[in-house]
Amino acid sequence: MTKIAIFGVGLIGGSLALCFKGLPGVRVVGHSPRLESIRKYVERGVVDEGTTSLEEAAEDADFLFLCVPVGMLGEYLDRLSRCPLKPGAVITDVGSTKGEVVEAAARHSFGEAVFIGGHPMAGKERSGVEAATSKLFENAYYVLTPTKETPSAAYDALVSLLAHTKAKLVRLDPRTHDEIVGAVSHLPHIVAALLVNLVARLNRTDDGYEKLAAGGFRDITRIASSDPTIWRDICVSNREVLLDLLREWMSETERFMNVLRSGEPDELAAEFRAASAFRGALPERRVGTAATHYEFYVQVADEPGTIGKLTTLLGTNRINLRNIGILEPAPGGPGQLRLSFGNDEDCSRAKALLEEEGYIVHY
């Protein structure tokens, strides 16, 4: 029987538990210092059993997942170092920063157990075990940060277990992880928070800012709604990386200001064009299916039978449509469908056929 201990059964910990629970020969134990939380984990069927005792959860565990806030990881590592851990056990975490926790783990002895840093890059706006789902990690990147001293057998065992999450596993140096994630995750959270705070300050003298803050503003600042305590700890943990990135951000801002001062429309357009090209090339994460780039959009009339007519046309010409997305039209305007195909040939044939039939197609 393989025992998996989850310390902190919230969104991430609970989703990991759901990925592992029910696997043949696996028993998932959840830990929380609060008895009411343990009862909730068990009643919701997220774990097989729960305990408020850290020592009991760690005893004979083959895998130990630390799913607590970054600011608490040091305390948990210290307590686990005083537990008689099973020889060969693998301890890992899910924190958003890796350098600090890997260095902290190196200062402890876990007997014959091994620590391997981890970071599943997945989440939701909702938090807590209520939002946990076994599909949270599908097609998401899951970073592991072993060191030169990490036994290959321990790393391979963790990789084999995490295969059940259906995430894309990536191996990185801990500091390299912090530099990359600092730029693509931590800095955007800071920028979003500062933008919201700026608009909130302007709104004190004119509530029109709040009234008109919709659409693009809400999209770009969605992450500013994240848990303040979690992001406080992340910023402290990745402080030096973020200070360097903020200096670069200020330099980029000054450079754009100079372009704006010049009033050169081509230079301004080039800035947005470059951003659009890089943003458009980023891979799209999809749950429950493999990503595909064989897709396009087509305008359709907002009237009964439109979708059936289009799909029948494709089927009659033996073009296999893999997926269809419906974008709700504005009142009185045309609708938009996103059509996805399994290969480039079907995609190209469908585009040519629809254009021949008078449809407006675009990417």
N, C-alpha and C positions, 0 to 999 in steps of 0.2 A: 504494500500500500504506500503510495507516494503522498506525503503530507505537504500541503502548501499553506503557509501562514500569511495572511494579509493584515498588515498593521495600518489601520485607517481605511475603512470600507465606505468611501464616499463615491464620487463619480468615477474616478480612475480605479481605485481599489475595488469597488463593486463591479465595474465592468471587467476587470481582470478575473475576478472571482467567477463571474458568469461564463467567461471563456473557458475556464478550467473545470468548473463544477459539472459533474456528470460524465467526465472522461473516465474510461475504465481504470480502476485501481487508483483513483485520485480522491483525496479527502481535503476539502477546503475549510480552513479554520479562520474565522475573523476575530480581530482583536480591537477592543476599544476600552478605555478606562471607565466608560459610562455604561452601566447595566442596561439603561433604556435603549441605547444604541445597539447593543448586542441583541436584544429582543427584536428590534426592528429588522436587523440583518437576517436573522433566522426566520422570522415570520414572513418576510418577503421572498424567502427561498434563495437568497443571494449566496449564502454560505451553508455548509453542512452543519456546522456548529460554531459557537462563539464563546469567548472568554474575556474577562476583564483582567486576567493575569498575563502579563507579557511573558513571564517565564514559562507558563503553561502553553502558550501559543508557540513559543520557540522550541519547546522540547520535542526532539526527534523530527523536527521539520526538515524536509529536503530542500525546500525553497522558501525564502522569507522575503516578502515584498514590503518595503517601507513606503507607504503611500500617504505619508504625513507631510505637512507643509515644510518647505525648504528650511525654515528657521528652526524646526524641531529635529532635523535629521541627526545633528550632532549628539543630542540627548539620547536618541534611540540607539545609535551606534555604541555609545558608551554603555548603555544598559545591556545590550546584546553581548558586548565583549565580556561581561561578567556572568553570562549564561553558559551552561555546558552544552554547546551546540553539537549537532550530529556531525561526525567526520564526513567531509565531502559536501556538506550543505552549501548552498549558494544564497548569499544575501544580495539583494539588489534594491534600488530605489526608483522613484519615478519623477524626481525633481527636475526643474527646468534649468538648473545650473549643475555642472558636473565637476569642475575643477576643485571647488572647495570641499565637496563631500568625498571625492576620491582621495584627496590629501588627508582629510579627517579619518577616513577608514584606514589609511596606511599607518596612522599613528596608533591604531589599536591592534590587539591580537584576538583573533576569533578561533584560536585552536587550529583545527584542520578544516574549518569552514572558510569560504572565499567570498570577498565582496566584489561585485561588478556593477559599476554605475549604469543606470538606465534612464531613458527619457522618451516615453511615448508622446509623440507630437500630435495629440488629439484632444478634443475637449468640446464643451457645449457652453451655451450661455447659462443654462441651469446647472446647479451643482447639487451635491448630496447623493446618497444611495438611490433616492427616488428616480434620478435621471440616468442611473447606470443601465448599460445595455451591452450585450455580447458583440454587437456590431460596431462599437465605438472606434475600434482600431483598424477596421478593414480598409486596406489601401492607404493607411496613414504611415508615415515614417516612424520607426521605433529605433532610437539610437542607443547603442551599447558602447561603453567606454572602458574596456578592459585595459590593464597595464601590461608591461613586459613580464611582470611576475605572475600574471593570471594563468593558472593551469588551463591548457587547451581543453581538457576533459570537462572542467567546470563551465567554460564558455560554451562548448558544444551542447552541454546539457541544458543550459538556459535558452540557447537558440532553438533547440528542439521543442522545449516547452512553449516558447513564445510563438512558434509556428501556428499554434491553435488560435492566436488572436487575428491571424490573416493580415498582419501588418508587414510592411516592408522594412526588414532589419538592416541597419546601417552601423558599421563599426567606425568609431572616430576617437581621436585623442581627446581627453577631457577638456583641455584648454582650447583646442580647435573647435570643439562643440560650442563652448561658451562664446567664442568670437562670432561664429556663424549665427547661432540662435539669438545672440545679442542684437545682431543686425536685422534678422527677419522676424523676430518675435518681440523681444524686450523693448527695443527702440520704438517700434510702432505703437506699443502700449503707452509709452511715455508721450510720444507725439500726439496721440489721440487724447490723452488726459489733458495735456497742455492746451490743445485746441478747444476742448470743451470748457476749460477754465477761462480761457480768453473770451469766448462768446458769452459765458455766464457773467463775466465782469462787465462786458459791453451792455448786456441785457439789463443791468441795474438801472441804467438811465434811459433805456428805450426797450420796452418789452416786445418790440417788433422782431428782435433777434430770435426770441423763443418761438414766436408765432410762425416764422418762416423757416425755422431750423428743421427741415424735413428732407426726404430724398437722399441726395448725396451726402449731406452732413451726417445724417443718422447712419448711413452705411459706413462711412469712413471712421466714425467714432464709436461704433458698436462695442469694440473691445474696451472702451473706457468704463464700461459697466462691470468689469471684472472685480473680483474680491480685493479690496484695498490692502488687507493684511498680507495676502499671498504676494501681491506685487511689491509691497514694501520689502518683504524678505528677499525676493528675487533681485531687486535693485541693489540691496546691500550685498548680497552674495556675489553679484557680477559687476560690482561698482567700477573697477578699473576699466573693464571692457566698455562699459556704458559711457564713462567719461570720455574715452577716446572717440567713441561713435558720435557722441553729442558734439564734440569739437568738429568732426567731419561734417555733421549735419549743419552746423552753423556756417562752415565754409561753403557748403553747397547752397545754403540759403543766400549768403552774400553774393555768390556767383550768379544765382538767378536774379537777384535784385539788380545786378549790373546789366544783365541782359534786358531786364524790364526797363531800366533807365535809358538804354540805348534806343528803345522804341523800334528795334528791327523786327518786323513781323516774321520773317523767315527764321530768325534765330529762336524766337519764342515757339514757333510751330515745331522746330527741330527738337526742342526740349520735350514737348508733349508727345511727339512722334516716337522718340527714343523710348520714353516710358511706356507708351502703348505697346510697342513691339516687344519689349522684355516681358511686360505683364501678360501679353497674349500668348507668349511661348511657355508660360509656367504650366506644369501639369495639373490637370483637374482631378481632385480626389473624388471618387465615387464609391459609395457603400453598396456592397452586394453584387458588384459587377466589375469587370476589367475596364480600365479607361480606354477610350478610343478617340482618335483625332479625325475619324472619317464621318464628319457631320457638317450640316449647313442649316440655314434658316430659310423658310419660305413664307411669303405673304399669302394669306387665304382670306376669303370673304367670311364675314361673321354671320353665317346663316346655316340652317339645318342641312346636314348631309355633306358638308364640306370635307370633313376628315375622311369619311367613308369613300367619297369620290376619289380623293388623292391616294389613299392606301390601295384601293381597288386598281387604280391605274398602275401603281408600282407592282402589285402582285400579278396582274395580267401580263406584265413584261418580265416576269420572273426575276424581280429585283427584291432581295431579302432586306426588309426594314427591321433593324435590330431594336430600335427604341424611338419613341416619339414624345416630345415635350410640348405642352400647350402653354403659350404665353397669353395671358388675358388681355384682350384688346381694350383700347380706350373706347368710350361710347361713340358709336357711329364710325369708328375707324376699322381698318383691316386687322385681322388676327395674325399671329405669328406662330409657326410650328418649328420646333427644332427636330430635325430628322437625323438619326444616327445609323451607321452601317458597319458591317463587320470587316469590310476591306475597301481598299481604294477603288477597285473596279466598280463595285456596286454603287459607291458614292458618286463617282464620275458619271455613270450611266443614268442614275436617278436625276442628277443635276441637269444633264443634257435633255432628258425626257421632259422634265417639268418646264424647263425654259422653252422647249419646243411647243408645249401645250399652253404657253402664255403666262406661266407663273413667274413671279418676281423672286429670284433666289439670291441670297447673299450669305457671306461667312461672318 
